[in-house]
Amino acid sequence: MPFIIQPVFSIPDEGAHFTNAYSIFHDDPKRGNFSEYRNQYSNNIDMYRNFTFIERFTKKRTYNQDKLGFNFTLGRVQYLPQSVGMLLGQFIYPSAGVLLSFGRLFNLIIYILAIYFAIKKAKFGKWMMAAVALLPMSIQQAVSISYDVFFFVTVFLTFSLVTNLVTRQERLKWRDYLPIFFVICLLFTAKQSSLVMLLYFLALPVSLIKPNFFTSIIDAIWQFFNRYRLLFVVLIILSSLVFIQYYFKNYDGLTRGLQVLFNTFFRPDIKTDLDSTVVTGIVGNFGWLTHRFPEWFVILDFIFLFLILLNEPKIKLQNRFVFTSTIIFLINIIMVSMTMFTLWTVGALKQFDFMHAVGEQGRYYTPFLLCLIPMGIFLQKFITVKISNFVMRDLFVSVVVINFIYFVVLTLLFYYTTDGGVRFILQIIKWIRGIL
């Protein structure tokens, strides 16, 4: 359903993603007035409220004038599925709506197959993985032409592989290195924020490989952590301060860096979209941030996810793995905000006086919810919330269906009613009275 009702170019930066994917099999993507079309009609709400959007599917564009080519590089692999779909759509009917729809379809197919494989092969955390994959925010990305689909898939496949490695009892064989190599390649070709998941490989059991100098160093570090945890935490904090000083060296250094981070995460009066865009956006802030779930509903979703974490099948995990997984989740949030401050707030927007980051969206953090699974399993030692498998299954289905219906209804009301759904109940009652 979201695949059908999601308006053309209605997902953040989808016009830019369209251009990037289209250019893989074309030498001159700006010919024909494509760039003009993208800029003029991107997220044109009125076209859907007055039902003139059909021309996006029926009006042929001049794509056929563009010379076919092959401009694929390894760095653009995240656009390959949708570019293949768009090329097929162009041969069928060269309209923007058709090209975009086929690109979305191929992206959706890759998302479904890869996420299914990741969940099936995971050794633990299956319920949480399924819940995150079916969050409305995840669904919106899955039915888009965005490279976030590749990003989500990368995070899921990486975590699935890690669950296999951390529970493995015997040493790795040569053939076992192939999926590891494949996942590492994905991490380097997806969004840069996914690289933080490389830290997982420092927390795996050293028994997986033959003892060597490197494994002895890693093991010694973790033994130091287990013996002197407080000192280890102090060293991490000091290292973080040094990194912040280095990262903000061109922006007044450590003191401003700390102030920016504090304002970004703890001052919603300064960063006014902290709750509406960043936190709510993890679950559902749709369109170009045009319509979203209310905070109270998002809180219920977070409670649901927490219950899943506390009811995942118990499994023995090393403290190093639980700690690293939690740190990965936190580092991703901090690094995204720091990057958005330097590259977007100061870099693109030229807001040199801003004391907080601008531009983060909750969808950047959605797939990293998987990294909280080990901590959830660890917390089962201290928090007991027992839910039978039967009840958990019903709860899971109920929440997923309610989320889905709410997402669809919001999209229909916002785009397909003349007033954005402000008076839809009154209009329905009036329509029913007219029939009676």
KOLDOLO-541021 format. One record per residue (C-alpha): residue number from 1; residue in three letters; z, y, x. Coordinates in steps of 0.05 Angstrom, whole numbers, plus 32768, in hexadecimal, padded with zeros to 4 digits. Layout:
N
NUM	ALA	Z	Y	X
...
***
This chain:
436
1	MET	8000	8000	8000
2	PRO	8011	8035	8035
3	PHE	7FCF	8023	8057
4	ILE	7FAA	8038	8018
5	ILE	7FD2	8076	8003
6	GLN	7FDF	8095	8047
7	PRO	7FB1	80D2	8049
8	VAL	7F7E	80DC	8080
9	PHE	7F9B	80FF	80BD
10	SER	7FDF	8103	809B
11	ILE	8007	80E4	80D3
12	PRO	801E	810F	810E
13	ASP	7FE8	811C	8141
14	GLU	7FBA	80EA	811F
15	GLY	7F7E	8118	8129
16	ALA	7F8A	8118	8174
17	HIS	7F93	80CD	8173
18	PHE	7F51	80C8	814C
19	THR	7F2E	80EF	8183
20	ASN	7F4C	80C5	81BB
21	ALA	7F3A	8083	819A
22	TYR	7EF5	809B	8185
23	SER	7EE4	80B1	81CC
24	ILE	7EED	806B	81E9
25	PHE	7EA9	8055	81CD
26	HIS	7E87	8099	81CD
27	ASP	7E74	80C6	8206
28	ASP	7E7B	8108	81E2
29	PRO	7EB2	8106	81AC
30	LYS	7EAE	8151	819E
31	ARG	7E67	8151	8185
32	GLY	7E53	8157	813C
33	ASN	7E8E	8184	8125
34	PHE	7EC1	814B	812B
35	SER	7EF3	8179	814E
36	GLU	7EE9	81AE	8118
37	TYR	7EF3	8179	80E2
38	ARG	7F34	8161	8101
39	ASN	7F50	81A7	8108
40	GLN	7F3B	81BF	80C4
41	TYR	7F51	8185	8099
42	SER	7F8A	8165	80BF
43	ASN	7FC1	8158	808C
44	ASN	7F9E	8180	8055
45	ILE	7FCF	8174	801D
46	ASP	7FA7	819A	7FE9
47	MET	7F6C	816A	7FEF
48	TYR	7F98	8133	7FD5
49	ARG	7FBC	815B	7FA0
50	ASN	7F7A	8170	7F81
51	PHE	7F59	812C	7F8F
52	THR	7F20	8148	7FB9
53	PHE	7F33	811B	7FF4
54	ILE	7EFE	80E9	7FE0
55	GLU	7ECB	8112	8007
56	ARG	7EEF	80FC	8046
57	PHE	7ED5	80B6	8037
58	THR	7E91	80C7	8018
59	LYS	7E7A	8102	8043
60	LYS	7E54	80E8	807F
61	ARG	7E63	8109	80C1
62	THR	7E36	810F	80FD
63	TYR	7E59	80D9	8125
64	ASN	7E18	80B2	812B
65	GLN	7DFD	80EA	8156
66	ASP	7E30	80DC	818B
67	LYS	7E19	80B1	81C4
68	LEU	7E3A	806D	81C8
69	GLY	7E5E	8060	8209
70	PHE	7E98	803B	8227
71	ASN	7ECF	8067	8242
72	PHE	7F08	8035	8242
73	THR	7F3D	8037	8278
74	LEU	7F7E	8011	827F
75	GLY	7FA4	8050	826E
76	ARG	7F81	8052	822A
77	VAL	7F8E	800A	8216
78	GLN	7FBE	8024	81E0
79	TYR	7F81	8040	81BB
80	LEU	7F55	8002	81C1
81	PRO	7F64	7FDF	817E
82	GLN	7F59	801C	8153
83	SER	7F1B	8030	817B
84	VAL	7EFB	7FED	816D
85	GLY	7F0B	7FF5	8123
86	MET	7EEE	803C	8122
87	LEU	7EAF	8024	8143
88	LEU	7EA6	7FEF	810E
89	GLY	7EB5	8022	80D7
90	GLN	7E80	8051	80F4
91	PHE	7E4B	801B	80EE
92	ILE	7E60	800D	80A6
93	TYR	7E63	8055	808E
94	PRO	7E6A	8092	80BC
95	SER	7E9E	80BA	8096
96	ALA	7EE1	80D1	80B3
97	GLY	7F08	80AC	807D
98	VAL	7EE4	806A	808A
99	LEU	7EEB	8070	80D6
100	LEU	7F35	8080	80D1
101	SER	7F42	8048	809F
102	PHE	7F22	8013	80CB
103	GLY	7F48	802E	8107
104	ARG	7F89	8029	80E0
105	LEU	7F78	7FE4	80C8
106	PHE	7F6D	7FC9	810E
107	ASN	7FAD	7FEA	8125
108	LEU	7FD3	7FCB	80EB
109	ILE	7FB8	7F86	80FB
110	ILE	7FCF	7F8B	8144
111	TYR	8013	7FA4	812C
112	ILE	801D	7F6A	80FC
113	LEU	8007	7F34	812C
114	ALA	802D	7F4F	8168
115	ILE	806E	7F5D	8143
116	TYR	806B	7F19	8121
117	PHE	8062	7EF7	8165
118	ALA	809A	7F20	8184
119	ILE	80CC	7F0E	814D
120	LYS	80B7	7EC5	814B
121	LYS	80C0	7EBD	8197
122	ALA	8101	7EE4	819C
123	LYS	8140	7EBB	81AB
124	PHE	816E	7EEA	8185
125	GLY	816D	7F2A	815D
126	LYS	8137	7F13	812D
127	TRP	8157	7F33	80EF
128	MET	815D	7F77	8111
129	MET	8117	7F73	812E
130	ALA	80FA	7F65	80E9
131	ALA	8123	7F9D	80CA
132	VAL	810C	7FD0	80FD
133	ALA	80C3	7FB9	80F7
134	LEU	80C7	7FC5	80AC
135	LEU	80E9	8008	80AC
136	PRO	80BE	803C	8087
137	MET	80B5	8062	80C8
138	SER	809A	8024	80EA
139	ILE	806C	8016	80AF
140	GLN	804F	805C	80B0
141	GLN	803E	8054	80FA
142	ALA	8021	800F	80EE
143	VAL	7FEF	802A	80BC
144	SER	7FDB	8064	80E9
145	ILE	7FA9	806C	8120
146	SER	7FE0	8083	814F
147	TYR	7FED	8063	8193
148	ASP	8035	805C	817B
149	VAL	801F	8018	8160
150	PHE	8014	8001	81A7
151	PHE	8057	8020	81BB
152	PHE	807C	7FFB	8184
153	VAL	805A	7FBA	8196
154	THR	806B	7FC3	81DF
155	VAL	80B5	7FCE	81D1
156	PHE	80B8	7F92	81A2
157	LEU	8094	7F63	81D2
158	THR	80BE	7F7A	820C
159	PHE	80FF	7F6E	81E8
160	SER	80E8	7F2B	81CE
161	LEU	80D7	7F15	8216
162	VAL	811A	7F2E	822F
163	THR	813F	7F05	81FB
164	ASN	811C	7EC7	8216
165	LEU	812C	7ED8	825E
166	VAL	8175	7EEA	8253
167	THR	8183	7EA8	822F
168	ARG	815B	7E7D	825F
169	GLN	8182	7E49	8286
170	GLU	8150	7E30	82B9
171	ARG	8129	7E56	82EF
172	LEU	80E7	7E76	82E0
173	LYS	80A8	7E4F	82EE
174	TRP	8068	7E6F	8306
175	ARG	804A	7E6F	82C0
176	ASP	8087	7E94	82A6
177	TYR	8075	7ED1	82CE
178	LEU	8035	7EDC	82A6
179	PRO	8057	7EF8	8267
180	ILE	8085	7F21	8294
181	PHE	8049	7F40	82B7
182	PHE	8027	7F4C	8274
183	VAL	8064	7F70	8257
184	ILE	806C	7F9B	8295
185	CYS	8023	7FB0	828F
186	LEU	802F	7FC3	8246
187	LEU	806B	7FED	825A
188	PHE	8041	8014	828C
189	THR	8008	8020	825B
190	ALA	8032	8033	821E
191	LYS	805A	8073	8217
192	GLN	8081	8086	8255
193	SER	80C3	807F	8230
194	SER	80B7	8034	822C
195	LEU	80BF	802F	8277
196	VAL	810A	8033	826F
197	MET	8107	7FEB	8257
198	LEU	80F8	7FD6	829E
199	LEU	8144	7FDC	82A8
200	TYR	814A	7F9A	8282
201	PHE	812F	7F75	82BF
202	LEU	816B	7F8D	82E7
203	ALA	819B	7F6D	82B5
204	LEU	817C	7F28	82AF
205	PRO	81A1	7EEC	82CB
206	VAL	8192	7EE5	8316
207	SER	8190	7E9A	830B
208	LEU	8149	7EA3	82EF
209	ILE	812C	7EA7	8335
210	LYS	813C	7E8A	8379
211	PRO	8175	7EAF	839C
212	ASN	815C	7EE5	83CB
213	PHE	8172	7F28	83E8
214	PHE	815D	7F4E	83AA
215	THR	8183	7F21	837A
216	SER	81C1	7F24	83A6
217	ILE	81C0	7F70	83A4
218	ILE	81B8	7F70	8358
219	ASP	81EF	7F3E	834F
220	ALA	821D	7F65	837D
221	ILE	8212	7FA4	8355
222	TRP	8224	7F82	8314
223	GLN	8261	7F61	8333
224	PHE	8277	7FA6	8348
225	PHE	826C	7FBD	8300
226	ASN	8297	7F85	82E5
227	ARG	82CF	7F92	8317
228	TYR	82CF	7FDE	8318
229	ARG	82B3	7FF2	82D5
230	LEU	82D2	8037	82D3
231	LEU	82B8	8048	8319
232	PHE	8274	802D	8306
233	VAL	8271	805A	82C9
234	VAL	8285	8096	82F4
235	LEU	824C	8086	8325
236	ILE	821B	8083	82EB
237	ILE	8233	80C6	82D0
238	LEU	822D	80E6	8315
239	SER	81E7	80C8	831E
240	SER	81D4	80E4	82DA
241	LEU	81EC	8129	82ED
242	VAL	81C3	8127	832D
243	PHE	8186	8112	8306
244	ILE	818F	814A	82D3
245	GLN	8197	817B	830C
246	TYR	8155	8162	8329
247	TYR	8130	8161	82E7
248	PHE	8145	81A8	82D4
249	LYS	813E	81C4	831B
250	ASN	8108	81F4	8301
251	TYR	8130	8206	82C3
252	ASP	8173	821E	82E0
253	GLY	818B	81DA	82F5
254	LEU	81C5	81AF	82DE
255	THR	81EA	81E2	82B4
256	ARG	81AF	81F2	8288
257	GLY	819C	81A9	8284
258	LEU	81E1	8197	8269
259	GLN	81DF	81D1	8238
260	VAL	819A	81BE	821F
261	LEU	81AF	8176	8215
262	PHE	81F0	818A	81F2
263	ASN	81CC	81BA	81C3
264	THR	8196	8187	81B5
265	PHE	81C5	814F	81A0
266	PHE	8205	8172	8188
267	ARG	81F0	81B5	816B
268	PRO	81CA	81AC	812A
269	ASP	81D4	81F6	811D
270	ILE	81A9	8204	815A
271	LYS	817B	81C8	8157
272	THR	8170	81CC	810C
273	ASP	8143	818F	8107
274	LEU	8174	8160	8129
275	ASP	8187	813D	80E9
276	SER	8148	8146	80C0
277	THR	8114	8135	80F5
278	VAL	8135	810E	812D
279	VAL	816B	80E4	810A
280	THR	814A	80DD	80C6
281	GLY	8107	80D3	80E8
282	ILE	811F	8092	8106
283	VAL	811C	8074	80C1
284	GLY	80ED	80A1	809A
285	ASN	80D1	80E7	80A4
286	PHE	8088	80E1	808E
287	GLY	8046	8106	8092
288	TRP	8047	8141	80C1
289	LEU	8092	8143	80B4
290	THR	8082	8158	806D
291	HIS	80AB	8128	8044
292	ARG	80E5	80FB	8057
293	PHE	8120	80D1	8041
294	PRO	8161	80F7	8032
295	GLU	8199	80EF	8064
296	TRP	81C5	80C8	8034
297	PHE	818F	8094	802D
298	VAL	8185	8090	8078
299	ILE	81D0	8084	8080
300	LEU	81CB	8048	8052
301	ASP	8192	802E	807D
302	PHE	81BB	8035	80BC
303	ILE	81F5	8010	809A
304	PHE	81C4	7FD9	8088
305	LEU	81AC	7FD4	80D0
306	PHE	81F4	7FD3	80E9
307	LEU	8205	7F9A	80BA
308	ILE	81C9	7F73	80D5
309	LEU	81E2	7F7E	811C
310	LEU	8227	7F63	810B
311	ASN	8208	7F26	80EA
312	GLU	81D5	7F12	811E
313	PRO	81E1	7ECB	8136
314	LYS	8216	7ECB	816C
315	ILE	81FD	7EBF	81B2
316	LYS	821F	7EC6	81F6
317	LEU	8203	7F01	821C
318	GLN	8218	7F1C	8260
319	ASN	823A	7F5F	8260
320	ARG	8206	7F7A	828F
321	PHE	81D0	7F6C	825B
322	VAL	81F7	7F8C	8222
323	PHE	8206	7FC9	824D
324	THR	81BF	7FD1	8265
325	SER	81A1	7FCA	8220
326	THR	81CF	8000	8204
327	ILE	81C0	802E	823F
328	ILE	8175	8025	8234
329	PHE	817D	803D	81EC
330	LEU	81A4	807B	8203
331	ILE	8179	808B	823F
332	ASN	813B	808A	8214
333	ILE	8158	80BD	81E4
334	ILE	816E	80EB	821E
335	MET	812D	80E4	8245
336	VAL	8102	80F3	8208
337	SER	8129	8133	81FB
338	MET	8125	8149	8243
339	THR	80DB	813B	8245
340	MET	80CF	8161	8204
341	PHE	80F6	819D	8220
342	THR	80CE	81A2	8261
343	LEU	8089	818D	8247
344	TRP	808A	81A7	8200
345	THR	80C1	81DB	81F5
346	VAL	80B6	8200	8236
347	GLY	8072	81E4	824A
348	ALA	8047	81E6	820B
349	LEU	806E	8216	81DE
350	LYS	8082	8245	8218
351	GLN	80C8	824D	81FA
352	PHE	80E9	825B	823D
353	ASP	812A	8275	821E
354	PHE	8136	8239	81F0
355	MET	8177	8214	81FF
356	HIS	8164	81D4	81DA
357	ALA	812A	81A4	81D8
358	VAL	80F4	81AA	81A2
359	GLY	80C3	8177	8189
360	GLU	80E8	8134	8189
361	GLN	80DB	8108	814E
362	GLY	8104	80CC	8136
363	ARG	80C9	809D	813C
364	TYR	80CF	80A2	8188
365	TYR	8111	807C	8182
366	THR	8103	804C	8149
367	PRO	80EC	800F	8172
368	PHE	8125	8018	81A3
369	LEU	8156	8005	816C
370	LEU	814A	7FBF	8186
371	CYS	8170	7FD0	81C4
372	LEU	81B0	7FD5	819A
373	ILE	81AC	7F8B	8188
374	PRO	81D4	7F73	81C5
375	MET	820A	7FA6	81B7
376	GLY	820D	7F90	816F
377	ILE	8217	7F48	8185
378	PHE	824D	7F5E	81B6
379	LEU	8271	7F85	817F
380	GLN	8277	7F46	8156
381	LYS	82B3	7F36	8183
382	PHE	82D9	7F71	8166
383	ILE	82BA	7F7E	8121
384	THR	82B3	7F46	80EF
385	VAL	8285	7F50	80B4
386	LYS	826F	7F0C	809B
387	ILE	8233	7F09	806D
388	SER	8215	7EC6	8059
389	ASN	81CD	7EB7	806B
390	PHE	81BC	7EB7	8021
391	VAL	81DA	7EFB	8014
392	MET	81BC	7F17	8055
393	ARG	8178	7F00	8040
394	ASP	817E	7F21	7FFC
395	LEU	819B	7F60	801A
396	PHE	8162	7F63	804D
397	VAL	812C	7F5A	8018
398	SER	814D	7F8C	7FE9
399	VAL	8154	7FC3	801D
400	VAL	810E	7FB9	8039
401	VAL	80EF	7FBA	7FF4
402	ILE	8116	7FF8	7FDE
403	ASN	8103	801C	801F
404	PHE	80BA	8009	8014
405	ILE	80B9	8020	7FCB
406	TYR	80DC	8061	7FDC
407	PHE	80AA	806E	8014
408	VAL	806E	8061	7FE6
409	VAL	808A	808B	7FAD
410	LEU	8098	80C6	7FDB
411	THR	8052	80C2	7FF7
412	LEU	8032	80BE	7FB2
413	LEU	805C	80F8	7F97
414	PHE	8051	8125	7FD3
415	TYR	8006	811B	7FDA
416	TYR	7FEC	8106	7F97
417	THR	800E	8134	7F65
418	THR	7FFA	817D	7F5C
419	ASP	8040	8198	7F69
420	GLY	8058	8165	7F9C
421	GLY	807E	813E	7F67
422	VAL	80AE	8177	7F56
423	ARG	80A7	816A	7F0B
424	PHE	808D	8123	7F0A
425	ILE	80C4	8108	7EDB
426	LEU	80B6	8140	7EA8
427	GLN	806C	8132	7EAD
428	ILE	8075	80E7	7EA2
429	ILE	80A1	80F3	7E65
430	LYS	806F	8125	7E4A
431	TRP	8037	80F2	7E55
432	ILE	805E	80BC	7E32
433	ARG	806D	80E9	7DF7
434	GLY	8024	80FA	7DF2
435	ILE	8013	80B1	7DEC
436	LEU	8048	80A4	7DB7
***
